[in-house]
């Protein structure tokens, strides 16, 4: 499995790797597109960590595990095409807290807390959640948020998100304007296409 190889290359212990996979695997059963999204975001985060000068192990695990709380969300909501109702969105917005609760006891071995990063990965978007004030978000949260946003627009088969590469670049640059320089570097490095 490619995940094991990447974990080993990053110097992440087999024990921590098993803990990560324990949290990631339920997504395969609940919603395979979210599982695949998590794998892609993990890879994006790993590659982007080199450009951004951030800890690659923390970034990879954060990308892999940021959505594990979605394993506890109704799969009909996860798979729904089109706009979610207010009730469905309220349910979906629980996933960062659920991710935090699932991860909080398992990942203290790193320079950054993986559970905190998962909790905060949606606080930097236009309609942020969970509702909390973050005065100075960590660069690692900002990068994960960017990778998550990019992958959602680039790959998710949702009727409101069918965009070509040029459209994705324009949307990502507009919506994440505070990270414009980093976005340009990611395109130049071939991480974003």
SULVEN-V972671 format. One record per pair of residues at least 6 apart in sequence whose ideal C-beta (glycine too) atoms are under 6 Angstrom apart, sorted by the first residue. I is the first residue (numbers start at 1). J is the second residue. Records with the same first field share a line. If there is no record, write none. Layout:
# SULVEN-V972671
I: J, J
This chain:
# SULVEN-V972671
7: 17
10: 56, 57
12: 57
19: 106
20: 61
23: 65, 68, 102
24: 64
26: 71
27: 34, 35, 71
28: 35
30: 71, 75
31: 75, 78
34: 67, 70, 78
37: 151
38: 64, 67
40: 151
41: 63, 147, 148, 151
42: 60, 63, 64
44: 147
45: 59, 60, 63, 147
46: 56, 59, 60
47: 191
48: 143, 186, 191
49: 56, 59
51: 185, 189
52: 143
54: 140
55: 111
58: 110, 112
61: 114
62: 114, 117, 144
65: 118
66: 118, 121, 144
68: 99, 102
69: 95, 98, 99
70: 95
72: 98
73: 95
77: 88, 91, 92
81: 158, 159
82: 159
93: 129
96: 119, 122, 130
97: 130
99: 118
100: 115, 118, 119
103: 114, 115, 118
104: 115
107: 114
112: 140
117: 140, 141, 144
120: 141
121: 144, 145, 148
122: 128, 129
123: 134
124: 137, 142, 145
146: 176, 179
150: 172
153: 161, 163, 168, 171
154: 168
173: 180, 183
186: 192
